[in-house]
Amino acid sequence: MSFKRSIIWIVLQLLAIAPLGKPQPIDEERPNIIYILADDLGYGDLGCYGSLLNSTPNIDSLASTGLKMMDFHAAPWCAPSRRALMTGCHASRPWENSRGKMGRLADAITMPEMLKAEGYATAIIGKWHLGIGKGLHPLDQGFDYWYGTLGSNDWNGPRPDYASFRDAPESSWETPLIVNRQNKGPVVPQSLFTRRYTEEAVRLIRESRENPFFIYLAHNMPHVPIFASPQFDGKSTNGVYGDVIEEIDWSMGEIVKTLKREKLIKKTIVVFTSDNGPWTMFKEFGGVSGSLRGEKSTTWEGGDRVPCIVSWPGKIAPAVSDQLMVNYDMYATFARMTNGTVGEGQAIDSIDFSDHWLTGETGKRIRHLHYFHQPMAYRSGRYKLHYRTRSRTRDPDTGAREPSELHKNGLLFDLTSDVGEKTDIAAKNPKLVDRLEKEFEEAQAAIQNWKPFQ
C-alpha cells in the first residue's frame, strides 16, 4: 500500500467509518475516468440535444456511440452542484450534523479521495469553486494535481472601470491561474483557458497511461464573460457563444483522439455534462434550455436538467436513457466501477447506476428534491410539485437579487407529457398534491436529520 493510500486509510479509521464492503468489480482492469464538466451549458446547446445553433460534431459522436441521458440533474448553480458531485450528498445537506460534521467538504471522503485510495492518479483541471481554506484545497481533497482557477472566471471583474461585462475588453478580466498551491496571477487570457486546459488534459493522459487515472476537467466556459481563442473567434454562426461551444467541442475531440492514439479508449469512461443550466438572461452571451422552461438558478427543469453523455466503448452500448439520475449518483457508480469503498455515513444520497449504464437495468432513483438556497420543488416519478419558483438569478444589469415567488397551493406538472412545465394540473389532482406535499416534507426532514435521500 502506497503512503498516500495509507494516509486515507488512517483517516477512515480515525473517523470511525466502518466500510460497507467492496462491491464486485465491473472489470478486472479498472477503468480510467475522465469527467468533463462545462460551466453553464444549457440542455439545448448541443447538436445531440437538439441545437440548431451550435455545431458540436465531436460531442455528438460521443453521444451516438455512448449513453445519452435525457433526465440527468444537478443543483441549479455552481458551488452546490460541485459539492454534491464531490461528496455524493444532496446539495442542501447541512454543514453540521450529529454524526461528526461529515456534511463539511473538509470532513467528507470525497470522490477523488475514494479513487486515490484505490491507487488512482487524480487531477483537477479547471474551476474548483469549493474554497481553499483549511482542508478545502483540491490537494487536501484527494487531488494530486491542480491546474485551473479558484472559482468562476468573472470573479476579478472590470467594475468600477466598466459598467457591464459587455463593455469590458478581455484584458480587463484578470483571472489568476492556480498550479497546485501556487498563484501564478493572470497569466492566461480568458480566451485561452479552454485550449490550455485541453493541452493539460492531453499531457496527463499521455503521462498517466500506465496506471489508472481520474481527470476532472472543469471548464470555465461558457460561464460569462465568454471568449474563444483566435482559432475559433468569429468562426461560428451563433456569435461568441457559438464560438465558445465549438471550442469546447474541439476539446472533446482532442481528448478522444489522444485516448485512441494511446490505446486507452476502451479502458476509459468519459463523461460529458454541465454543472447547471444556462445563464439565458445574458442573451447572446448565454445558452438555451431547448424545450425546457427556466435557466440557471431556477428550479424549473431548465435550471438543473443538463446534458449528460457517458462513453465506455465495448462496455456501454449506444443508447438513449430516460432514467432519472442526479450528479451525486456518480460517486456510488464510480465506486462500483473501480471497486472502491463507500464508508458508512459517506455519500449517503448516492445511488449506483453502473447496471443501468452497462446492461440497461432500470435505475433506482425515482425522486429528486430541487433546491436553490432552500427546497423549492419536489419530483416523484413523472410528477413535479413546485412551491417556490423564480425566473432568473438576479437583474442582469444591476446584479440585484430577485426574490422567489411562493405558491401556497403548489404548482403541479406531469413531466412525461409536459416537460416544458406549461400546464399546471394541481387543481385537478388534489389528492396527488397532498401526497407529494407529504413526501416533500419527508424528504426535507431526511436531509436535515442526516438520513439517506434516495
N, C-alpha and C positions, 0 to 999 in steps of 0.2 A: 504494500500500500504506500502511495506517494505521501510526501509530507503534507501537501495541500489536502489530500483526501483524509489524512489522519486528523487534521485540524477540524474539518467539518464533522467528522465522526465524534470528536471530543465535544464539539458544540452541541450536537444532538444529545449526547449523554447528559451534559450539564443542564440542558433544558428539560430533561426527563421526558423526552419524546419517545414513546415506545413504537418501534417500527411496526407497520401493519403487515409486513411480509412482502417480499418481492413477487410481482406478477410473473407469469411465464413470459419469457422474451418473445417478441414477434419474429425475430430473425437472429441466427447465431452471430452474424456480423452486425453490430448495432449501427443504425444509420446516422450519417451526419444530418444536421438540421440547419437550414438557412431560413430565418424568419424575417420577411421583408415587410416593414410597416410604413406605409405612406402617411402623411400628416394632412388631414382634412380632405381626403379624396372621397368624392361622392359616389353613391350607389349607381348613378347614371353616367359616370365619367369614363368608363372603359367600353371598348367596342363589344366585348363579350357579354357586357351587361346592358347592351342596347344603345350605346352612344353613337350618334351620327355626327358628332362634333370633333371627337378626338381620334387620332389614329394610334392604335395600340397593338400592332401585329404580334409582338413577342409575348405580351401578356395574354393575348387571345389564344396564341398557340399553346401556352402553358395550360390554359383552361380547357382547350379542346382535347388535350391528351391527359388531363388530370381530373380532379373532382372540383366542380364549380358549386359552391354553396350559395343558395339563394336566400337563406333565412339566418344569416350569421350576424351577431350583435356584439357591441362593445359599449362602454359608457360613452355618453354623448360629448365628452370633451377630454382634453389631452391627458393631464396628470392622473385622474382617477382611472382612465382606461389603461394606462401603463401599469399602474399599481395593481389592478386586477389581474392583468396578464402575468406579472412577475410573481404574484403571491398565490394565484389560484383561488382568490376570495372575491366575493362581490365588492364592487367599488365603494359601497356605503358601509362596509364593516367599521365599527367604532375602533378608534386607535387603542383605547384601553379596554381590557376585559378581565374577568375574574380568573382566567387561566394563565395570566402571566404576560400580558402585553403582546401577544402574538399578532394582534392587529397592526402593530407597527412594522413598517418595512424593515427597520433595522433588526427586529427580533424574529422576523419570519425566515424560514428556509426558502429562499427564492428559487425560481426555475433554474437560473444559471448555477446556483449553489447545489441544487439537486443533481444537475447534469455533471457538474465538476466533480462531485463525489464519486461518480461512475467513470472518471477518467477522461472526460471530455475537455478539450481545449475550448475556452469560451471567450468571445469578443463581442463588444458592442461598438457599432459604427454608426454615428449619428446622434440624434437627440435623446437625452436621458430624461430630464424633466421630473426627477424624483428627489432632487436635493443632493447636496454633497456635504451636509453636516455630519456630525458624529455617527458613524455606522451606515451612512446613506450613500456614500460614494460608490460608483459602479464596481470599483476594485475591492470594496468591502462587501459587496453583494454577490460575489461569485464570478465576476468577470476578470479574466486575465489581462485584458487589453481594452482600452477605450480611445477612440478617435472620433471626436464629434463636438457637440455643443451641450451646454448645461441645460438649456431649455429651448423655447421657440426662437425662431430667427428674428422676431420683432421686439425682443427684449431691449436691445440697445437702439432705440428708435430715434427719429430725427427731430422730435419736438425739443425745444420750442422754435428751432430754426425753420421748421416747415409745419404748416397747419395740418397736413394729412400725409399719410404714406404715399398717396397718389402723386403728391408734388415732390417727393423726396428722391434724389438720384441714388443709384446703388451705392455710391461712395459714402453716403451719409449713414448707412447701416453698418455699424462696427461690431459684428457678432464675433466674439472670441472663439478660437479653436482650442479645445482641450485635448491633449495627448497624455493619457494616463492621469497623472496628478499635476501636470504642468499646463498652465495657461499660456498659450502661445500668442494671445492677442488676436486682433482682427486681421490675420494673415491670409485668409481665404475669402475672396469676394463671394457674395451671396450666389452669384451666377455659376460659381464653380463647385458648390457644395455637392451636388449630385454626382458630378464627374469624379471629384476627389474620393467620395465615399465608395463609388464603384471601383475605382483603382485599388483602394484599400481592401475591399472585399475580394477582388481577384487575386491580389497578393496573398491574402490569408488562405484562400482556398489552395493555392499552389504550395504554400509553405506548410500547410497542416494536413496534407493528403495522406500521410502515413498513420495518423491517429484520428479517432472520432472527434468532430468539432461541432460547436454550436456558434453560429454567427447571427447576431441580431442586428439587422440593418434597418435603422430607424431614420428614414429620410426627413429632412426639414421641409421639403416641398410636398404638396403645393400650398402650405400654410403661407398666408400673406406676411411680408411682401414676397412676391414671386419673381424670380429671374431665371432665365435659361442661359446656358453657355453660348459662346459665339456660334458653335456648330448647329445649335437649334434655335437661336434667337431669330424670330421673324419668319420661321420656316413653315409653321403650321397654318391651317385655315381657321383656327379658333383663337387668334390673338396670343398674348403672352401665356395665358393659361394653357392653351393647346400646346405651345412650345414646351412648357414645363412637363406636361403629361407625356409628351413624346420622348423627352429626355429620360424620364423615369422608365418608360418602356424600353428605351435603348439600354438602360442599366440592367434591366432584367435579361435582355438578350445577351449582354456581355457575361453575366453570371452563368447563364445556361451554357453558353459556348465554352466557358472555362471548365465547367463541370464535365462536359463531353470530352474536351481536349485532355483533361487529367484522368479520364476514365472513372469518374466519380458520379456520373449522372444516375446510375442505378443503385448507388449507395447513399443517396441524399434525398431527404424530404425537403421540399421547397414550399414555403407558404407565402402567399402574397395577399395582403389585406390592408386595412386602414384603421387608424385609431378611433375615428368617429366620422360623422357625416360631413358634408361640405359646408364652407362658410359662404353660402349663396348670397348673403346680404352685401357682400363686396362686389357683386355683379360680375364685370368682366375679369375680376381677379379671383373669383371663387367658382367652385364647381356646382354640379346639379345633382339632385336626388332621383332623377328619372321619374318613374311612375309613383314615387313615394312622396308623402307630404312632410314638410319640415326640413330643417337643416341642423348643423352643429349647435349644440347647447339646447336643443329641444328634445322632448321625448316622443315626438311623432316618429314614425318609422324612419324618416329621412335623417333623423338625428343620430341614431345608433345602429341602424341596419346598414352594413357595409359589405363591399365585395370581399370574398374570401375564396382563394384558389389554392388547392393542395395538390402537389405533384410528388409522386414517387414511382417512376417508371418500372414496370414489371411487378409492382406490388399494389398500387392503387389504380384501378381501371378507370377509363374515361367515363364520367357520369355527371349528372346534374342532380343535386340534392336539395329537397325542400325541408330538410330536417332543421329544427330549431337548435342552434348552438350558440354559445357565448364565448368571448375570447378567453375567459379564465378557465374554460374547459380544456384549453391547450395544455395546462400543467399536468393533469392526470393522464391525458392522452400521450404526451411525450414521455411521461414516466413509464407507462406500459411499453411503449415502443423502444425504450432504451434500457429496460429492466431496472429503472430507478426506483427509489424508495420514497413513498409519501408517508411522513410521520403522522402520528395521531395529533390532531389539532391543527395540522397544516393543510392548506389547500382544500378546506372542508366543503367548499361550494363547487369544486371542480368535478366534472363527470368525464370518464374515459370514453372517447369516441373512436378509438382505434378499430373496433369491429365494424363500426359504421363506415369508416374510411376504406377498410380493406375488403369487407365482404358485403357491404350494403345492408347490414343488420340495422334494424330500426334503433335510432338513438333514444336515450332515456330521458332527455330533457323535454319537458312539456310546459314549463313556466319560466317567466322572466320578470324581474322587478326593475322597471325603468326608473332611473334616478338622475336628477340634476340638482345637487345640493340638498335635496330631500326626495323621498319617494314620491313619484309623480303619477305613475301608471303601472298597471299590472297585466301581464299576459298569462293566459291559461289556455293551452291548446290553440284553437283558431280565434279565440276571443281576446280582446284587449280593452281594458277599462281605464279611462283617464279621469283623474280627479284634479289635476293641475296641468295646464298647458301654457306654452309660450311660443311666439313666432320666430324669435331670434335671440341672440345673446344680449345685445345692447344696441344703442343707437350707433350706427356705423361711423357717423361724423364726429359726435361729441364723446363717445365712449361711455355715456351714462347707462347704468344698469337699468333694465326694464323688469317690472315685476311679472310673476307668473299669474295666470288667471285661474281662480278657484271655481270648480264646477261641483257644487254641493251634491247634486244627484248623480254625478258621473256622466261620462260620455262613453258609449259602448260601440265597438266596431267589430265586424266579422272579417278578419284579415284574409280568410280564404277567398271570399268573394269581393272584398273591398280593401285591397292592400293600400290604396291611396287614402284610406280613412276619410271618406267623403260623407258617408251616411250614418248618422248616429241612430242606433236601434235600441237605446236604453229604455225609452218609454214603452216599447212593445215587448220588452223582456224583463219585467221587474224581478222575477224570481232568479233569473240568471245574474242580474246586477247584484242582488243580495248575496248570492253565493260567492261571486267574485270579490265583493267587498270584504266578506269574511276571510277569504283566502289571502287577500291583500294585507289585511291586518295581521294575520298569522305569519305571513312572510316577513313583514317588518319586525315582528316580535322575535322571530327566529334569528334574524341577522343581529339585532341589538343584544340578544342574550347569548350570542356566540354558539348558535346551533346551526347545523347544516341547512343550506337552502339549495335544493337540487330539484 
